[in-house]
Amino acid sequence: MAQSNERGLQSSKEDLSDWYSEILIKSGFIDFSPVGGFIVLLPPAAFIWERIREYMNREMEKMGVKNSYFPLLIPESLLKKESEHFAGFTPEVAWVTEAGDQKLDERLAVRPTSETIMYTMYSKWIHGTSDLPLKLNQWNSVVRWETSSTRPFIRTKEFLWQEAHTAHATEDEALKQAQDALDLYERVLKDLLAIPVIKGRKTEKEKFKGAVFTYTLEAMMPDGKAIQMATSHMLGQNFSVPFEIAYVDDKGNKHYVWQTSWGLSWRVIGAMIMLHGDSKGLVIPPEVAPLQVVLVPIIYKGKPDPTPRARELAHELELAGIRAYVDERNDKTPGYKYNEWEMRGVPLRIEIGPRDVERGTMVLARRDTGEKSVANMADAVAAVKDALSSIQKSLYEKAKQKLSSMINEVSTLDELSEAVKSRKGFSVVNLCGDRECEDKIYDTTGATVRCVEESAEGKCIVCGRPARYRAYVSKAY
Amino acid sequence: MAQSNERGLQSSKEDLSDWYSEILIKSGFIDFSPVGGFIVLLPPAAFIWERIREYMNREMEKMGVKNSYFPLLIPESLLKKESEHFAGFTPEVAWVTEAGDQKLDERLAVRPTSETIMYTMYSKWIHGTSDLPLKLNQWNSVVRWETSSTRPFIRTKEFLWQEAHTAHATEDEALKQAQDALDLYERVLKDLLAIPVIKGRKTEKEKFKGAVFTYTLEAMMPDGKAIQMATSHMLGQNFSVPFEIAYVDDKGNKHYVWQTSWGLSWRVIGAMIMLHGDSKGLVIPPEVAPLQVVLVPIIYKGKPDPTPRARELAHELELAGIRAYVDERNDKTPGYKYNEWEMRGVPLRIEIGPRDVERGTMVLARRDTGEKSVANMADAVAAVKDALSSIQKSLYEKAKQKLSSMINEVSTLDELSEAVKSRKGFSVVNLCGDRECEDKIYDTTGATVRCVEESAEGKCIVCGRPARYRAYVSKAY
């Protein structure tokens, strides 16, 4: 895209927000659309989303979760069936009220999520135990008319995601499914995007509207703000009762099913960018990088041109399943090319000069560390595979250490305020679990409880009564 | 799904419309949604759509077409920029007018197609020849508020499709792209869905609103009605002028770009069902079949159970990349199982009885011909692969012969009326190309011109003046 022609970043990674806005456009990941709060997803980002989709499709297949597609438009009457759910979503629903030149009898919601339309069908399909479990997933886009300020990937009025919805005969089975989904998300984040997370539950205040409770994965960004990566909801029978999703057992007794829903959105791409990038630009984990290796031939006047050898090598790498590209532009210097591909986050660069061709060597330059090493062309495939897998691992390990260093125990409200103000990351506190104490934390510090683990140790940081939770507190995206 | 528990079809394939409605539900391909004209896509159909997506992604990658995603909602002012386009789509646009509790200043169209939103961005991105060609594809859903009666896959108010949009420096390059897209669609239809087609151009009357002209692929259904499978539009400069998509050449001269757009929707799944199915139910081409082989162990009291051997075989087939399943239900007879899997269109059945286990043999039963043969278990993978590839080929060949038999030359309007009335398929006629003559055909016969080829032979079937086209005329879905 045209806007990526200008090289170099104006913003430093220290100013994360500016850096993020600039790199998204310069790298050609997104552009802004004519309607505020909506973005255009461009090829490199679409490629990453497609890799996530493929990975999850394979894993969901193993879990018995199958793909499906449900209508975009949901009648208002359906959306209203679960009252807490409706109350939670209605402030941000976009409504279709006209079609062609007629006014519709009933408003249709552009889906903000698909519980209500899917469960209307589940009610029709589920009658006996042989219809269970029912596990369907959708890859689609949803619209939520955010009133707070938007930010590409992180908070947009429309976003791509997957939403899976399962129905089970027993509570235990549903609970296990909700946990399995969380584990799947943890693998997606680790194996593909190299993002380490904290796993836990949301509080009553922060849970999905309509759920019994919500599991969450929270990542920590370099500016000390947390970001929710994916959630898995135990819906219990909250929807099966109003939607009449029930089965009759062998003895003729009727039981409402137990349900889960879980989703992961393109937001994870935003977190990947903020987490790994540096002042030179993007750093994309090799597993999802559209280009894994860029080869730059270095041409000296009067010496044999290394380009043909670079092409052969690229071909060899491609045959081995590696995404490689030779930058043959002759109006750009090697230095210009290095900067540009570094900005775009290509994990590995191979430099080949005339001497390398003579000697059968090549220089490998890692994007993450900047480290250079020499390898034999004869071992190209093995050397590149090693380097890529080492980069993938090391991005995760580095991020994990960073995350650990940003988790701090805090035992008074004053300490918490100080930690939040100085953007130290997660403050771990003991909490009694009362809504009042949770509200007090927000009112005093501006931070929210990102997730909790059950723990009966210590005393509530706010009221001093015995604690029920260890809570991770932070400002958040 | 529950409704698929009832075995057997009430409708004969002769009553295509009834048969189609019945098999779609019985086979668990779709269900009807609470909003009229919208359907729910269920796992077997979603699987087929996913195979089409994978195939096309690979082929588009080779053409340099990359995936992207553009916003669902398009401001009315953008939609209006190309007047013929707007006039063509506006009667069927669903409008978002409210969000949360606010009324929007401008109506937003739920995209009926994405030309206008994409080209607004193309205008921003394209400045010089190095920005060209620009080739982006989207997999999304669009909404078109059909006023005529809807039918699953064939005509629904929302449908899944891909839409690709390319911009080129020259007319020739755009023309070649429009043709290449048509060839790609022909391969998708042949290689995956075993659907033979007629290739041609739409008339002025039938072309896409906003295009210079439209290429089309038309298939013929067993009831003698044609169905448009995919279209590729030469947009010329019809959009680049109002949207100001232009580049400046080396000499500083400004040129508007030449564009194409092309799309294929889930409609092809509907055509596949109508074309290959029979009175027992679906016949799914092996390339896209969710299950390619079902193994049915046949149990005799007092004889060794062949189930373990069937499981081993299924495992062996799966390792070879074949989608296989053992039907181990012990409350169903083999006959019941045969009927059910035939209804669901599984291409190949393997029957294994105690004697087969002793002898190391198995019975293969083809879904398309009903033919049975005996093969050695030791050659299972090769035998199954052969059978599947033979079924795929033979479905296409049979359909192609059928298509040929349904193309008839016709030289008078009376003959044409008669041919249309008796549902003979495509009537090939000579046409002068005038709109009046084309209208006359519709008024007289109720059939439309599905596609034309340039041909200066003969005289117009309506007015008798020298012909310009050979035209394929038929009633159509």
Interface residues (C-beta under 8 A of the other chain):
Chain A: M1 A2 Q3 D31 S33 P34 V35 F38 I39 V40 L41 L42 P43 A46 F47 W49 E50 N57 K66 N67 S68 Y69 F70 P71 L72 L73 I74 P75 L78 T90 P91 E92 V93 A94 W95 V96 T97 E98 A99 G100 D101 R107 L108 V110 I117 T120 M121 K124 W125 I126 H127 D131 L136 N140 S141 V143 W145 T147 E158 L160
Chain B: M1 A2 Q3 D31 S33 P34 V35 F38 I39 V40 L41 L42 P43 A46 F47 W49 E50 N57 K66 N67 S68 Y69 F70 P71 L72 L73 I74 P75 L78 T90 P91 E92 V93 A94 W95 V96 T97 E98 A99 G100 D101 R107 L108 V110 I117 T120 M121 K124 W125 I126 H127 D131 L136 N140 S141 V143 W145 T147 E158 L160
